[in-house]
Amino acid sequence: MKTALSAVYSGDFEWFVFIGSSIMFNGSVLNPSTNESHVVSGRSHRVYGTVGGTVIILLTGCISMLTVLGNVLVLLSIKVNRNLRTINNYFLFSLACADLIVGVFSLNLYTVYIVKGYWPLGPQMCDLWLVVDYVVSNASAMNLLVICFDRYFCVTRPLSYPARRTAGWALAMISAAWLLSFLLWAPAILFWQIGRDGRKVPEGECYILLLANPAVTLATAIPAFYLPVVIMTVLYIRISLASQRRVFKKTLESTNLLQPNGGASIKPDIVNDIKRDQTCSFKDDLIRKSKLRNSVDSSPDASVAERGLDTKPNTIMDSTEVSNKILCSNSSVFKSNSCLHRTASKVLKDVSKLTRRKAVRERKVTRTIFAVLLAFICTWTPHNVMVLIATFCHWCVPEVLWVVGYFLCYINSTVNPMCYALCNDTFKRTFKRLLKCRFRNQRLR
């Protein structure tokens, strides 16, 4: 979890580690490059020069604009494109809301704090900034955790879980993520800053007093960052393996139903049933004909011997009729088999197409989760590693690294919409249409 400022007091030895803001030692600035300082309430803060401040403002301004634009596109895409109104994207909608707040509010106020060298907006705005910053940041991590658990249950419990996976359920999970984040940070920030003698945080400074001790900072970083990252990584690995097994199994089943030459492989018992029906019909006709011949042969006036007629014509006629019947029967069997093969082939090809389409959709969702998770880990790890190092070695982390690490946490909100567009063609197409002002509420293709 991000830490705006950490401070440790050890007897009369006073030192502060300003994460991404300033470094002070016994009231004097440690700034070997410029030796500039700004004194507020007896404490020194680094002040960037005109060039440095301008560069920081331009860079953070561009990052803020990209963050706002990208996440507004995400929100509008889910709004106007009904194809994107899925349970998975409801969680991304919540994540985009958090990222949008970062781009509009948190990033810009932090830039003011960095460039000015002190907090110029008063204690109330300081507490509001800290509450919003920490709640939103923690909500992002919680939303990612919910996304991973949701996907994990979808893959591992494909029969029982989807029945409970409704829009109302998704809204409840999203609300729980935000509420838990608020309860974790808002009371600690709002009530810990003020003591019996008034506000404990000096004028012109803005940090969470509870996190003034690096040990406490580390204790909060473990459940807020390291533990969720480990859980999400394990879940993603299991999601990926389970998804691959499902896709392979369905593909194998579809392949087994189709012969290599593209024709359908019909079960032998189905063909035997058809043949048996045709054979029984032929046998019944043959028995009826045999009975008719016997009745004719038994009649006195039909006696062949008395008439002196040759039996060969009748034999030839009977053989012809039997042959015709056999040919007819076989033709019927062949026609039935051919029809059955054609029907089964069409059905199985449709099933195979649906299987491939579902596999592509599953890979798309899994790929999006992987991209967002990877972006989260890459942008948040440097800062939390520095927090870990600072716990044991207070002066081992240079000020510049604190600034870069803290800004990387904000850049995560800029990267997330790019992940959606790169991993999801529907998002990409909708982004393009929105940028071209084609944003009618319809089913975009």
Secondary structure, DSSP 8 states (H G I E B T S, - for coil): ---S-EEEEETTEEEEE-TTS-EEETTEE--TTT---EEETTEEE----HHHHHHHHHHHHHHHHHHHHHHHHHHHHHHHBGGG-SHHHHHHHHHHHHHHHIIIIIHHHHHHHHHHSS--SHHHHHHHHHHHHHHHHHHHHHHHHHHHHHHHHHHH-TTTHHHH--HHHHHHHHHHHHHHHHHHHHHHHHHHSEETTEE-S-TT----GGGGSHHHHHHHHIIIIIHHHHHHHHHHHHHHHHHHHHHHHHHHHHHHHB-TTS-B---HHHHHHHHHHHHHHHHHHHHHHHHHHHHHHHSGGG-HHHHT--SHHHHHHHHHHHHHHHHHHHHHHHHHHHHHHHHHHHHHHHHHHHHHHHHHHHHHHHHHHHHHHHHHHHHHHHHHHHHHHHHH-TTSS-HHHHHHHHHHHHHHHHHHHHHHHHH-HHHHHHHHHHHTT---SB---
